[in-house]
């Protein structure tokens, strides 16, 4: 059974979807998306016997925030508390992955494992190709334009993150491209309030010895090169981390190959002790 609700947090509310039963997994989406990015993945995880909780990060999707300072890590814990969950696995895509790693460092007793999906890592610089640097400059120009053009930014984000840098625009199914555009565009509309995230200090990159839970870092070979570099850096420096790079996908792995990702998650979690 699916349970949709708003969870109250300091200065905001988090739109949350709770499905299935069994050991809990929390899904954290990318900054160009919202909880709907996991629509294709959830049935596979629920079918495998997991309780799957996902929510919209502040200022995105159907969540809301005042113009306040807030901690994404504390928001994760607030969702766990509201759902009656003591410890969960965190699965995070892109910025959601960074939030997952940060939360595991700040609240180690609440996180059983982390699966990073094209995940970011606070403070890590994995470099970029000349094409990627050129595209990052284009992104900065679009996002700093006055006035900003939401359609132009969303179109760029789809080309860069969904297709992959330099990839053809028909590589990914049009339904996926349009779904990401629909989720991404609203955050660039006039008057949107996103709040002021409080970053983890010191950054996670210098604290990987504290990331003691099991970690699986999944990256795509068609994604910006820093993503695979992040996964390999985690494997080399976190106590219990493993990296997997799939050469045929880009950033939105859970939308491109949901069944493959679900299989990897289930296989990774199978040897671990059950949590609740």
ZAMARBA-520764 format. One record per residue (C-alpha): x, y, z; chain. Coordinates in steps of 0.5 Angstrom, whole numbers. Example, Ala and Ser with C-alpha at 12.3 -4.5 7.8 and 13.67 -1.06 7.14 Angstrom:
BEGIN
+-------+-------+-------+------+
:     x :     y :     z : unit :
+-------+-------+-------+------+
:    25 :    -9 :    16 :    A :
:    27 :    -2 :    14 :    A :
+-------+-------+-------+------+
//
This chain:
BEGIN
+-------+-------+-------+------+
:     x :     y :     z : unit :
+-------+-------+-------+------+
:     0 :     0 :     0 :    A :
:     2 :     7 :    -2 :    A :
:     2 :    12 :     4 :    A :
:     3 :    20 :     1 :    A :
:     4 :    25 :     6 :    A :
:     7 :    32 :     8 :    A :
:    12 :    31 :    14 :    A :
:    13 :    38 :    18 :    A :
:    21 :    40 :    19 :    A :
:    23 :    46 :    22 :    A :
:    21 :    52 :    17 :    A :
:    18 :    47 :    12 :    A :
:    15 :    41 :    10 :    A :
:    17 :    35 :     6 :    A :
:    13 :    31 :     1 :    A :
:    14 :    24 :     3 :    A :
:    12 :    17 :    -1 :    A :
:    12 :    11 :     3 :    A :
:    11 :     4 :     0 :    A :
:    12 :    -4 :     1 :    A :
:    14 :    -7 :     8 :    A :
:    21 :   -10 :    10 :    A :
:    28 :    -7 :    11 :    A :
:    27 :     0 :    10 :    A :
:    31 :     4 :     4 :    A :
:    30 :    11 :     3 :    A :
:    31 :    14 :    -4 :    A :
:    34 :    21 :    -5 :    A :
:    34 :    24 :   -12 :    A :
:    38 :    29 :   -16 :    A :
:    37 :    36 :   -16 :    A :
:    35 :    36 :   -23 :    A :
:    29 :    32 :   -21 :    A :
:    24 :    30 :   -15 :    A :
:    21 :    24 :   -12 :    A :
:    18 :    21 :   -19 :    A :
:    25 :    20 :   -21 :    A :
:    25 :    13 :   -17 :    A :
:    18 :    11 :   -20 :    A :
:    21 :     6 :   -25 :    A :
:    26 :     3 :   -19 :    A :
:    21 :     3 :   -13 :    A :
:    17 :    -3 :   -16 :    A :
:    23 :    -8 :   -16 :    A :
:    25 :    -6 :    -9 :    A :
:    18 :    -7 :    -6 :    A :
:    17 :   -13 :   -10 :    A :
:    24 :   -16 :    -7 :    A :
:    21 :   -15 :     0 :    A :
:    24 :    -8 :     2 :    A :
:    20 :    -2 :     5 :    A :
:    21 :     4 :     0 :    A :
:    21 :    11 :     3 :    A :
:    22 :    17 :    -2 :    A :
:    21 :    25 :    -1 :    A :
:    22 :    31 :    -5 :    A :
:    28 :    35 :    -2 :    A :
:    27 :    42 :     0 :    A :
:    25 :    47 :    -5 :    A :
:    24 :    41 :   -10 :    A :
:    18 :    38 :   -12 :    A :
:    12 :    38 :    -7 :    A :
:    16 :    40 :    -1 :    A :
:    17 :    47 :     1 :    A :
:    21 :    51 :     5 :    A :
:    22 :    58 :     8 :    A :
:    28 :    62 :     7 :    A :
:    31 :    59 :    13 :    A :
:    38 :    55 :    14 :    A :
:    37 :    48 :    14 :    A :
:    41 :    41 :    14 :    A :
:    39 :    36 :     9 :    A :
:    42 :    31 :    14 :    A :
:    37 :    33 :    19 :    A :
:    31 :    33 :    14 :    A :
:    33 :    25 :    13 :    A :
:    33 :    24 :    20 :    A :
:    26 :    27 :    21 :    A :
:    24 :    23 :    15 :    A :
:    26 :    17 :    19 :    A :
:    23 :    19 :    25 :    A :
:    17 :    21 :    22 :    A :
:    16 :    14 :    19 :    A :
:    18 :    10 :    25 :    A :
:    25 :     8 :    22 :    A :
:    31 :     7 :    27 :    A :
:    36 :     5 :    21 :    A :
:    35 :     5 :    14 :    A :
:    39 :     4 :     8 :    A :
:    40 :    11 :     4 :    A :
:    40 :    11 :    -4 :    A :
:    42 :    17 :    -7 :    A :
:    43 :    20 :   -14 :    A :
:    47 :    26 :   -15 :    A :
:    46 :    31 :   -10 :    A :
:    42 :    26 :    -6 :    A :
:    48 :    22 :    -6 :    A :
:    52 :    27 :    -3 :    A :
:    47 :    28 :     2 :    A :
:    47 :    20 :     4 :    A :
:    54 :    20 :     5 :    A :
:    54 :    26 :     9 :    A :
:    48 :    24 :    13 :    A :
:    52 :    17 :    14 :    A :
:    58 :    21 :    17 :    A :
:    54 :    25 :    22 :    A :
:    49 :    20 :    24 :    A :
:    53 :    13 :    23 :    A :
:    48 :    10 :    28 :    A :
:    42 :    11 :    23 :    A :
:    45 :     9 :    17 :    A :
:    46 :     1 :    15 :    A :
:    49 :     2 :     8 :    A :
:    49 :     8 :     3 :    A :
:    48 :     6 :    -5 :    A :
:    51 :    12 :    -9 :    A :
:    48 :    13 :   -16 :    A :
:    52 :    18 :   -20 :    A :
:    53 :    21 :   -13 :    A :
:    57 :    27 :   -11 :    A :
:    62 :    27 :    -5 :    A :
:    62 :    34 :    -1 :    A :
:    69 :    37 :    -3 :    A :
:    72 :    32 :    -8 :    A :
:    74 :    35 :   -15 :    A :
:    75 :    29 :   -20 :    A :
:    77 :    34 :   -26 :    A :
:    73 :    35 :   -32 :    A :
:    75 :    34 :   -40 :    A :
:    75 :    40 :   -44 :    A :
:    68 :    39 :   -47 :    A :
:    65 :    38 :   -40 :    A :
:    69 :    45 :   -38 :    A :
:    66 :    48 :   -44 :    A :
:    59 :    46 :   -42 :    A :
:    60 :    48 :   -35 :    A :
:    61 :    55 :   -37 :    A :
:    55 :    55 :   -41 :    A :
:    51 :    52 :   -35 :    A :
:    53 :    58 :   -31 :    A :
:    51 :    63 :   -36 :    A :
:    44 :    60 :   -36 :    A :
:    43 :    60 :   -29 :    A :
:    46 :    67 :   -28 :    A :
:    42 :    70 :   -33 :    A :
:    38 :    76 :   -31 :    A :
:    32 :    74 :   -32 :    A :
:    33 :    67 :   -32 :    A :
:    30 :    63 :   -38 :    A :
:    27 :    56 :   -35 :    A :
:    26 :    53 :   -41 :    A :
:    33 :    54 :   -43 :    A :
:    36 :    52 :   -37 :    A :
:    32 :    45 :   -37 :    A :
:    34 :    44 :   -44 :    A :
:    41 :    44 :   -42 :    A :
:    40 :    40 :   -36 :    A :
:    37 :    35 :   -40 :    A :
:    42 :    35 :   -45 :    A :
:    48 :    35 :   -40 :    A :
:    46 :    30 :   -35 :    A :
:    40 :    26 :   -38 :    A :
:    44 :    25 :   -45 :    A :
:    51 :    25 :   -43 :    A :
:    56 :    30 :   -45 :    A :
:    57 :    30 :   -53 :    A :
:    52 :    24 :   -53 :    A :
:    46 :    24 :   -58 :    A :
:    39 :    27 :   -56 :    A :
:    36 :    20 :   -58 :    A :
:    40 :    16 :   -54 :    A :
:    35 :    16 :   -48 :    A :
:    28 :    15 :   -49 :    A :
:    24 :    21 :   -50 :    A :
:    19 :    20 :   -44 :    A :
:    25 :    20 :   -39 :    A :
:    28 :    26 :   -42 :    A :
:    21 :    30 :   -42 :    A :
:    20 :    27 :   -35 :    A :
:    26 :    30 :   -32 :    A :
:    25 :    37 :   -36 :    A :
:    18 :    37 :   -33 :    A :
:    21 :    36 :   -26 :    A :
:    27 :    40 :   -27 :    A :
:    24 :    47 :   -30 :    A :
:    20 :    49 :   -24 :    A :
:    26 :    50 :   -20 :    A :
:    28 :    56 :   -24 :    A :
:    21 :    60 :   -24 :    A :
:    21 :    67 :   -21 :    A :
:    19 :    67 :   -14 :    A :
:    22 :    60 :   -12 :    A :
:    24 :    59 :    -5 :    A :
:    30 :    54 :    -4 :    A :
:    32 :    56 :     3 :    A :
:    40 :    56 :     5 :    A :
:    43 :    49 :     6 :    A :
:    48 :    48 :    12 :    A :
:    54 :    44 :     9 :    A :
:    57 :    39 :    13 :    A :
:    64 :    42 :    16 :    A :
:    69 :    39 :    15 :    A :
:    67 :    36 :     8 :    A :
:    66 :    29 :     7 :    A :
:    72 :    28 :     2 :    A :
:    77 :    29 :     8 :    A :
:    72 :    25 :    13 :    A :
:    72 :    18 :     9 :    A :
:    75 :    14 :    15 :    A :
:    68 :    16 :    19 :    A :
:    64 :    13 :    13 :    A :
:    64 :     6 :    16 :    A :
:    58 :     3 :    13 :    A :
:    58 :    -1 :     7 :    A :
:    58 :     3 :     1 :    A :
:    56 :     1 :    -6 :    A :
:    58 :     7 :   -11 :    A :
:    55 :     6 :   -18 :    A :
:    57 :    11 :   -24 :    A :
:    55 :    11 :   -31 :    A :
:    61 :    12 :   -37 :    A :
:    57 :    17 :   -41 :    A :
:    56 :    21 :   -35 :    A :
:    61 :    27 :   -33 :    A :
:    68 :    24 :   -32 :    A :
:    68 :    26 :   -25 :    A :
:    62 :    22 :   -23 :    A :
:    66 :    15 :   -24 :    A :
:    72 :    19 :   -21 :    A :
:    68 :    20 :   -15 :    A :
:    66 :    12 :   -15 :    A :
:    73 :    10 :   -15 :    A :
:    75 :    15 :   -10 :    A :
:    70 :    12 :    -5 :    A :
:    73 :     5 :    -7 :    A :
:    80 :     7 :    -5 :    A :
:    79 :    11 :     1 :    A :
:    72 :     9 :     5 :    A :
:    73 :     3 :     9 :    A :
:    68 :    -1 :     6 :    A :
:    66 :     1 :    -1 :    A :
:    66 :    -2 :    -8 :    A :
:    65 :     2 :   -14 :    A :
:    61 :     0 :   -21 :    A :
:    62 :     3 :   -27 :    A :
:    57 :     2 :   -33 :    A :
:    59 :     4 :   -39 :    A :
:    52 :     5 :   -43 :    A :
:    49 :    10 :   -38 :    A :
:    49 :    17 :   -36 :    A :
:    47 :    21 :   -30 :    A :
:    40 :    18 :   -29 :    A :
:    41 :    11 :   -28 :    A :
:    35 :     9 :   -24 :    A :
:    31 :    12 :   -30 :    A :
:    35 :     9 :   -35 :    A :
:    36 :     2 :   -32 :    A :
:    32 :     1 :   -26 :    A :
:    31 :    -6 :   -26 :    A :
:    39 :    -7 :   -27 :    A :
:    40 :    -2 :   -21 :    A :
:    35 :    -6 :   -17 :    A :
:    38 :   -12 :   -18 :    A :
:    45 :    -9 :   -16 :    A :
:    42 :    -6 :   -10 :    A :
:    39 :   -13 :    -8 :    A :
:    45 :   -17 :    -9 :    A :
:    49 :   -12 :    -5 :    A :
:    44 :   -12 :     1 :    A :
:    43 :   -19 :     1 :    A :
:    49 :   -21 :     6 :    A :
:    48 :   -15 :    11 :    A :
:    44 :   -16 :    17 :    A :
:    37 :   -14 :    17 :    A :
:    36 :    -7 :    20 :    A :
:    29 :    -4 :    22 :    A :
+-------+-------+-------+------+
//
